[in-house]
Amino acid sequence: MKNENSGEHGDHQVRRIQLSGRGSYVLSIPKQWVEQMGMKKGGCVEFIEQRGEGLLLKPFAETKLEEEEQSRCEILIAPDATPDAVTRMIISLYLIGYSVIDVNSKSGNFSASLRDCIRDVARNKLVGTELVSESSKSATLQVLLNVPQLLVPDALRRMSSILKAMQQDAVQALASSDRELANQVLKIDDEMDRFSLYIIRQLKWAVKHPSLLARIGLTSPVECLGYRIIIKSIERSADHAARVAQNSLLIQHTLNATILKDINTLSQSAWKMMEAALKALFERDYQLAESVLIDREKISARESKLVEHLLKEKMHASELSALRLISESLRRIGEYATDIAEVVLNLTVQKSIET
């Protein structure tokens, strides 16, 4: 006899929701599916909302997740491996979620430069990572920071504050010929890279475990792609702020008031766009993001005005080149703000048309 509460449709089945008591609904699961998934009586399942596209039902495997968070891997370093290659490999393993990374030599001892690079990547590039053991032939890195301890939006806010300080200090170093301040900006860039790698690790973890998005401060898998683009834009903006500081070190003569005013105006415009784009992201404000895109032409016009004044000045070719690169970097920060604004539009357009 056919069960009226169910129906078979190829490779899926339809089950009718039934009311149990006054406050609960009951939904039966096909026995065959339970057995195929290795589930048993008393086990747990989780329902994952698919942002208006239905519900995803899957076995709840919290224990397995915790084991994955403590996953371990080993890499064998060839005698001819360069420190840069080893650094890239360690960072890649960190990004895909390994918590313990054993670095061993295939033959012989690590070179001094290789040992230095392993210490550097653990201490200066990877958030929450410690070098827990080290010898002439091996090293072990362990990620001690649990995923939920720093939410993605919070880490992003931290990155935005670092970017603001870098850009302001770089322009100030140029205006006051402060070489020490310029060098400090270059050092801060490493801190930006650390947060960038940490957030990317978080996003990859969330893609692998969509049901736990809330633990890192997100609500949808779609946000992971958007945040990945945003993180890259902020990281690139920080690189340009560092280039402003680096090129300011090449300026040997005091700049006139008109040039400094143009540089300050260009810098303030670029940061205003970046600040608005990030505010639009955090507040999910479609119209504010749209206003950033409207300002795109203004930032190009301000750079053109600065370059026009630079070409009228009599200065050494190397200084002119450095100032042209500075103006380009400031403009690029504004352009990266528009990239962020475009992502915000994509994330908020559905809400915009509904309201």
N, C-alpha and C positions, 0 to 999 in steps of 0.2 A: 504493500500500500504506500502511495506517495505521501510524503510529509508535506502538509500545506504550509508549514513554516519555513520551507527551504526549497531551493530549485537549483538545478545544475545547468551551467552555461559554459561548455567547453572546459577550459582550464581554470575556471573560477566558479564559485557557488554563491547563491543568494540566500541569506538567512533573515528571517523576520525578527525584529526587535519586540520583546515581550515585556510587559510590566510585571514587576515582582513587588508586591506590597504597595506602599504609597510613594516611596521616594527613590526606587531603583529600577533600572532597566536591565534586562538580561539578554545576552547574545551568545548563542551556542557556537562552538568551533568544531568543524568536521574532525572526527576522530583520526582519520588518515593524516590530516595535516599536523595534528598534535604529535603523532608518532614520528612523522618525517622530520619534524623540527627538534626531536629529542626532548620534548616537554613531558612533564608528568603531573599527576594530580597534586595540587597544592603549589604548583609553580606560578610564576607571575608573567603577565604580558603587559606591554605598554602600548598606549595609543598616542600617535604623534600627529598633531594637526598639520595639514599640508597647505596652509594659507588659502583657505577657500576652495581647495581642490579635493577635499575629502580627508579621510583618516588613514594613517598607516598603522597596521597592527603587526607587532613583532615580539618575539620572546624577550623578556627583560633579563639582561646578562650583566648585572652590575659587577659581579665578581670577576668576570672576564675582562671588563673594562679596567678594573684596578690592576689586573695583571699586565695589561697592555701599557698602562701608565708606568709600570716598573720594568718595561722591556729592556733587554740588553743586547748589544751587538759587539762584534770584534772586527777590527780592520788590521790587516797586515801591511806594513809599510815596506816597500821595496827599497833596496839600497840607494837607487838613483832618484827617489821621490824628492821633489822640491818642497820646501816649507809652505809655499803658496798652495800647492796641490793638496797637501795634507790639511791645511786650514779649510779649503773649500769642501773637502770630504767630511770633516767633522761638522761644519756648519750645516751641510745637507742632511746629515743624520740627526742633528738637533732639530732641524725644521720638520722632519717627517715624524718626530715624536719619541725617539729613543731617550730613555732616562739614564742609562749607563752605557758609556762608550769606552771600550778597551782598545787602546792603541798599542800594537806590538810590532816589533821589528822582525822581518823575515830572516835576516842574518846580520850579525854584528850589532854594534851599538848605535843609538841615535846620535846624530851630529849635534854639536852645541846649538847651531841655528835651528835645528828641528825641535830640540827640547824647548828652546825659547819660544818658538811659534806655538807649541802646544800650551805652554803656560799663558801666553798672550791671548789665545782664542778663548781659554777658559775664564780668564779674569776680566778681560776687556771687551769681549764681543758677545758673549752668551749670558743673558740674564738668568740668575739662579743656578749657575753652573760652578762647580768646584773641582779642582784637581785633587782627588782624594788619595791617590797613590802615584808614585813616580820612581822609576829606576833608569839605569842606562839603556835598558832594552824595552821598557814598556811604560805605559801611563794609563790611568783610568780617570775619566771625567764622569761626574754624576750631576744630574739636574735635580736640585733639591727643592726648587720652587714648584709647588703644586699648581695645576692649571687655574683653579678658581680664585687664587689669591690676588690676582690683578686682572680685572675685567678689561676687555678690549676697548670699550669707550674710555675708561679711565686711563689706560696706557696711551691712547690716542690724544687725550687732553694733555698728558704729560709731554708728548712729542710736540704738540702745538706750542706749548709754553717754551720749550727748548728752542724751537725754530724762531719764535719771536725774539728771544734774547740773542740768538746768533745773528739775526739780520740787523737788529738795532746796534749791537756791539760792532759788527763789521763796518757799518756806515760811520759809526762814531770813531772807530779806529782810523778810517780814511780821513775824516774831517780834522782830527786832532793829531794825525801822524803818530798814533800810539801803536808802536810795533808789539809791545807786550800784550795789549788787548787783542790785536789781530791774531797773535799766536794762541791766545786762549780760545778764540773762536774755533780755530782748527782742532784743538783738543776736544772741545765739546762735541764736535761732529761724530766722534766715536760713541758717545752716549746715545746719540740719535740712532746710530746703526744698531746698537744693542736692543733698543726698544722695538725697532723695526723687525728684527729677526724674531724677537719674542712674540710679537703679535702674529706674525706669519705662522709660527708654530701653533699658536692658539687656533687660528683659522683652519689650518690643516686638520687639527684635532677635532674641530667642530664639524667639518665636512665628513669625517669618518664616523662621528657619533652625533647625528642631527638631533637626537632626542635630548642631548645635553647642552644645546645652544645657550639656554638660559644661564648656565653656570659661568659662561664667559661674557654675559651681558648682551647677547643677541637674541633675536626672535625668529629668524628665518634663515635657511641655508642660502637663499638668494643674497642675503646681506654679506655673506662671506666673500663672494666675488667682488662686490662693491667696495668693501673695506680693504680688500687686497689692492685694488687700484688706488684707493685713497692713501694707503700707507706708502705705496711706491711714489705717489705724487709728493707727499710730505718729505720723504727721504731725499728725493731729487731736489726739492726746494732747499733742504738743508745743505746739500752739496753745493748749490749755487751761492748760498750765504757764505759758505766756507771759501768759495772762489773769490767772492768780493773781498774777504779778509786777506786772502793770499795775494790778490792783485794789488791791494792797498800797500803791501810791503814794497812794491816796485815804484811807488810814487815818491820821488825825492824832493819835490818842490811843493810849496804851499799853493793850494788851489784857490782861485779867486772866488768871490762871494756868489757870483752868478752860477758858476759850475756847481758849487756846493749846494746852492738852493735847488737847482734842477735835480741833483742826485737825491736830496732829501725828499723832494716832491715825488719822484719816481718810486723811491723806497716806501714812502708812506702809502702811496696808491696801491702798490703791490701787496703790502701787508693788510690794508683795508679789505682788499678782495679776498685774501686768504682767510682773514678773520670772519668775514661774512659767509664764506663757503663752509667753514667748519661750524659756525653757528647754525647755518641752515641744516647741516647734517645732524647735529645734536638735537635740534628742535623739530626736525622733520618739516622744514618750512620750504615749500615748493617755490613760492614767490620770491623769497630771499635768494634762493639759488638762481632763479631766473635773472635777478638784478645783477648778480655777479657776471653772468654771460653778457649782459648788455654793456658792462663796463670794459669788455675786452678791447674794444677799439681805443678807449681812452689811454690804456696803459701803453699801447704802441705809439700813440701820438706823443705822449710824454717822453718816451725814449727817443723818438725822432727829434724832438726839440732839444734834448740834451746833446745828442750827437751833432746837431747843427751848431750849437755853441762850442762844442769841443773842436770842431774843424776850423773855427775862426781863431782859436788860440794858437800861439806859437809855443810849441813844447816839443820835447824830444820824442822821437817816434816810438820808443819803448813805453813811455808814459802814456802817450795817446792810445796805443794798443791796449794797455792795461785798463784805461778808463773806458774804452769801448767794450771790453769784456765785462767790466763791472756793470755798465748800463744794460748789457745783454742779460746778465745773470738776474738783475732785479726785474727785468721784464719777464723772464722765464718763470720767476716765482709767481707773478700775477697770472701767467698762462696755466701754471699747474693748479692755481686756484680755480680756474674755469673747468679744468678736468674734474676736480672734486665736485664742483657745482653740477656738472653733467651727470655724475653718478647719483647725486642727491635727487635730481629730477627723476631719474629712473626708479629710485627707491620710493619716491613720494607721489608719483603721478597718479597712481590708482586712488590714493586717499584724496588727492586734489580734485579729481573729477566727481568723487562721491560727495564731497562737501560743497 
